[in-house]
Amino acid sequence: GPTRKMPLTASAMDFFQLFVPDNVLKNMVVQTNMYAKKYQERFGSDDAWIDVTLTEMKAFLGYVISTSIHHCESVLSIWSSGFYSNKSIALIMTQSRFEKILKYFHVVAFRSSQTTHGLYKIQPFLDSLQNGFDSAFRPSQAQVLHEPLIDEDPVFIATCTERELRKRKKRKFSLWVRQCSSTGFICQIYVHLKEGSGADGLDALKNKPQLHSMVAKSLCQNASGKNYIIFTGPSITSLNLFEEFEKQGIYCCGLLSTRKSDCTGLPPSMLNNPETPQSRGQYRIRMKGNMSLICWYNKGHFRFLTNAYSPVQQGVIIKRKSGEIPCPLAVEAFAAHLSYICKYDDKYSKYFISHKPNKTWQQVFWFAISIAINNAYILYKMSEAYHVTRYSRAQFGERLVKELLGLEDTSPSH
């Protein structure tokens, strides 16, 4: 849960600023003004440009964040006369001023001579965000490594034309998270850039074990020695990785797929389906030290690799139609924790910012901001302030937008 107690009067902004404090926003102001100055030195002066202020930067963020609540495809719809127009917030800043800030907006204006990383334009922001996640929340023992749902809004996809779909560029990065499976709080983010189509590009490594092993190690670099139990999907699950994690005091439970997983070192007899028909709930086990490979049958063969649960401990999967199906405890635990993450995706993925810039670093930035707001809401729900105001996720987002725009007093109404 949360590591600090927030006051009863804490606002949406107070929770958001646990992760994106004023000093981070002030840095964005400085970097944006520096970039605007250099841009104009190179391409000619822009008489319409005035240096951005902290108040304007907060309003700028507020406008873009508002697309996560109202799901408008373009943030400029706010000033239009169409369905997504919003007169109540459009008066804070003119559309032309917003577009000017959008043109010059930067988190890191210039590449330093030592920088080779493709995410250099937002790496300091991601590091600051990670520090905020680490200091504000202590996760439960059980955590999940996965790719959250950050794809396009299905309503937009269903209504837009083929021409509009073709115009939209494919994402040039992949985003994984380590997530507390008791609360849904995202503890760590890892972004992998699709750097060309070479041997190291994301396309080349998409189904290769070394990419997913690298992702898992990066996500768990702060988890050593804490006795965490990490649940993984088929692409990450592998014997070598789990044994390496065990040496670091990290325990694992993963679904295994003969097609997607790295099956090196696993007995072939357990990877092939038996010829004799099996009844639901039957399972076979092979062990090596603390590691168990479980093959469980339920309208198909499911394989699990774990060193976190004893294979002889019994559990049950409860199905609405067929009742209870016996299974090892590891299978029950895996199903329970993964179903929680599915519920999280259903609830929170629809609040990702809809604004889709062309630049990859900006796409990553807005996804990271979306995750920060979801985390802020989770902390809000676990605080005493929630019992005073009881905002839904949509209401929390609306309050945050108004507070960023300076339309609301930051202390909630009782």
N, C-alpha and C positions, 0 to 999 in steps of 0.2 A: 504493500500500500504506500501512500504518500509519506515522505520523510519529514515533512513540516506541516504544522497546523495552520490552516488559513483562517482568517477572521470570518465571523458570520456575515459581515458586510462585503466580503470579497466579490469583485465584479468579474465578468467574463474576461475583461482586459487583464485583470490581476493574474488569472490562471494562464492566459496566453503569454504574458510577459515573464512567466517562469522559464519559458523556452526562447522567447524572442524579446529580450529586454531593450530598454531605451538605448543603451550603448551600442547594440547591434544595429538599431534603426539609424542612430546618428552616423554610424560608419557608412551605411547605405547612402545617406545624404551627402557625405563628403565624397564618396567614390563616384556617385552620379554627377555631382558638380565638376569633379576633376575630368571625368570622361567627356562631359559636354564641352568643357573648355578646350581639351585636346582635339576633339572632333571638329570644332569650329575653326581652330588654328589650321587644321589640315584641309577642310572642305569649304571654308568661308563662314563668315559670321552669320549668326541667326538672331536677328533683331527681336524676335518674339520670345526668346529664351531669357528667363530670369532664374537665378540660382534657386533650387528647391530648398524648402525648409523642413524641419522635423514634423511640423503640423501637416504639411502637404504630403510628406512621405507616408504618414499614418493614414491620411485620407486615400492616397493612391492604393495602399495595401487593402484598405477597407472596400474600395470599389471592386478590386479583382476578387477578393474573398466573397463578395456578395454573389458572385456567379456560382458559388458552391451551394447556395440556398435556393436560388431562383432558377438555376440550371440554364441560363441564357448562354447561347453559344459564343456570342461576342460581348465583351464587357461594354462596348460602345452602345449596346442596345438600351442602356440606362438612360441615355439622352435622346433616344429616338421617340417617335410617337406610336410605336408598335406595342405588341402584347407585353414585352419585357421592360418597357419604360418604367422608370421609378422616379417620379417628380420629387418625392420627399428627400431623396439623397442627391439628386442631380444638381441641386442648387448650391451645394457646398463647393463645387469646383466646375469650371466650364469644360466642355468636351475638348476644346483645343488645348487647354492647359494640361489635361490628363494625357492627351496624345503626345505632347511634348515630353512629359516626364517618362512616358512609356518608351519613347524613342531613345532617351539617354540613360534609362535606368540601368545601374550596375551595382554589383556587390563587391567586385574587385575590378578596378578600371584597367589595370595594366599588368601584364605578365612580368614576373621577376625573372632575372637571368637564370636562377636555379630551377625554375618550374618547368617540368616536362609533362605533368599530369593533365589530362584533358579536361578535368573538372576544376582547374585552378580558379576559374571565375566565381565558383561558389564554395570551394573547399573550406575556407575559414568559417563560412556560415554553417556548413554541415558539421564542422568540429564543435562550434559553439552550441548548436542544437543538441549534439550528442552529449556534451557536458551537462546541458539542462536536463535531458532525459535521465542521465545517471544520478544527478544530485537530487532530483525531485521525487524519484519513485524507487521503491525496492520491490523487485518482481517476485512472484511465487516460485516454488521449486520447478514446476512444470512449465516449459516454454516450447514454442513451435517455430521452426524455420520454414518460411514459405514466401511466395510472391503474392502480395496483396492484389486485390482486384482494382486496377487503376485504368481500366480500359474505357472506351468511349461510352457516353451516356446512351443507353439502349433506345431511349425515346428519340434522341437526335438521329441515330443511325436508321431508325425505322422511318423517319420522315424526310430525311435529306435525299437529294437526287444523286444519281450515279456520278455526275460531273463533280458535285461537291465532295463526294467520297474520294474520287481520284485526286482532287486537289490536296487532300489532307495527307501530310507526310507521315510515313511510318516512324514510330519511336526509334531513336538511335541509342537507346539504353535499356537496361533491364534492372529492375529494382527488387531486392529481397529484404526481408525484415526478420528480426528475432522478436517474438511477441509473447508476452505473458499470457498463458492460456486461461488464467483464472479471471482476469479483468479485461483483456484485450489491449492493454497498454503496450505500445510498440517501444521496445527497449533499445533497439539498434537498427539503423538503416545501412544497407550496402548498395551502392550503385555501380553497375558494370557497364562501361561504354562499349558500344559496337564500333570499334575503331578499325574501320575498313573491312575488307573481305579477306584479309590475310589469315595466316594460321592462328593468330591470336584474337581475331575478330569474334564477336559474339555468335555470328552465324556459324562459323567454323567449329566453335566449341559448344554449340547449343545443347547437343546431347552427349557431350563427352564428360567423363567423370572428373577430369582435372579442373574444369570450370566450376562444377558444383562443389567439389572438395575445397577449392580456393574460396568460394563464397561462404561455405560453412565455417571455415577457419577464421575468416575475417569477421563474421557475425559473432563468433564465440571467443574473440580474443580477450574480452574482459570478463569471461565467465569461468576462468580456471580456478580450481580449488574451492568452488562454492557448492558442490554436490547438486548442481542443476540436473534435471532430466530434460533432454532435448528430443522433441518429436520431429521426425523428418519424413518427407515424401520420397517416392521411389528414386528420383533423380539424384538425391543426396546420399541415400542409404548405401553404405558400403562397409565391409569388414575392416579394411585398412583404416578408414576414417574413424570408425567407432573405437578401434583399439588405440588409436592415437589420442582421441578424446579421453579415454579411460585413464591414461597416464596423467592427464591434466586434472583429474577429479571431475570430469563431465561425463554423465551417463546418458545413454541414448535408447530410443525405441523408434524403429523406422519400418515403414512398409517397403517391401522388396518386390521388384518387378524384374523378370528375366530379360525383358526388352529394354527397360530404361535404366536399371541399376548396374553398378559395377559389381559383378558377382565373383570377382577374383578371390580364391581361397575358400569358397563355399563348396560343400559336397554336392556333386552333380545329382546324386540320388534324391536329394531334397528339392532340386530345382525342376525335376521332371514329374509330371502328374502320374500317380499310380494308375495301373490299368483297371484294377478292381473298383467298382463303384463304391462311393463312400456316402454315409449318411451325414446330415447336417450336424455340425458341432464336433465332428471327429477331428483329431489333429495328431500330427507327428512332431517329434522334437529331436534335434541333435544339438549337443553342447560341446563347447571348447572353452575350458576355464569358466569365466563368468558369462561368456557370450552364448546366447541360445538362438537357434534358428527354428522357428515354429512354422509349420505348414498346416493351416486350418481350413476346413471345408465348410462353405455356406453358399450353395448354388454356384460354386466355383472355388478354386483354390486360392487362398490368400496367404502370403508369406511375410513373416515379420522377423526382424533381427533386433535383439535387445540384450543389454547387460544391466538394465535398470529394474527388471522384474523377474522373480523366480518363475520358471516355466511350469512348475507343478502347482502354483497357486491358481485357484479356480476363479473365474468370473462369469458373467452372463451378458449377452447382447439381447436387449428387449426389443422385439419387433411387434408392431401393432397387430398384424394378422396372425403370425405364427407363434406369438408368445416368447418365452425365454429360450435362447439357444446357448448351450454351454460353450465356453471358450476359455483359454488361458487368460489370466489377469492382464497381461500385456496387451492383448487384443482389445479387451474392454476399455482399458485406459487410453489406448490410441484412438479408438472410436469416439470416446467422450471428449478428449481434448481437441480433436480435429473438428468435431461438430460445433464446438464453441467458436472456433475460428471462422467456420462457415457462417454462423450467426453474426459474428462481428462484421464480416464482409457484407452481408445482407444489410446490416444496419448502418454502417459507417461509410461504405464505399460510395454511396450516392451523394455524400457530402464532400467529395473531392472537387477542387476548383475546376470549373468547366473551361476557363480561358486557356486556349492552346496556342502559345507562341511558336514561332518557327525555330528559334534558337534552342538547342538541346539543353544548355545550362539553365535557361529560363524555365523550361519544362520541368527539370529536376527541382528547381527552386520552388515552384508552385506546388509540386507534389509533396515536397518536404514541409511546406507551410500547412498544407492540408492535414498531414499526419500530426503536426504540432497542435493544430486546433482540436483534432479528435482526441489526442492525449490530454489536452487541457480540459476537455469536457469530461473525460474519464476521472481525472483528479477532482473536478468540480462535483461529480456525482458521489464521490467518496468523502466529500468534505461536509462540514456542518452548514455551510452556505446553501447547499442543495435543499436542506430541510426548511430553509426560509423561503426560497424562491421557486424551486422545483421547475426549472426550465427543461424543455425537451431539447434534443440536439439542434433542431431547426431554430428554436427560440434563442438558444445559446449563441448560435451563429449570427442571428439578427442583432442581438445585443452587442456582440463583439464589433460588427460592422458599424453600428451607430456610435459606439464608444470610440472607435478609430476615427470616425468622421467628426467627432466632437458634438454629436447630436444628443448624447445622453450623459447625465451625471454618472460617474463610474460607480457610485454606491447604489445598489439595487433598491427598488421600492419595496416596502414591507407590506 
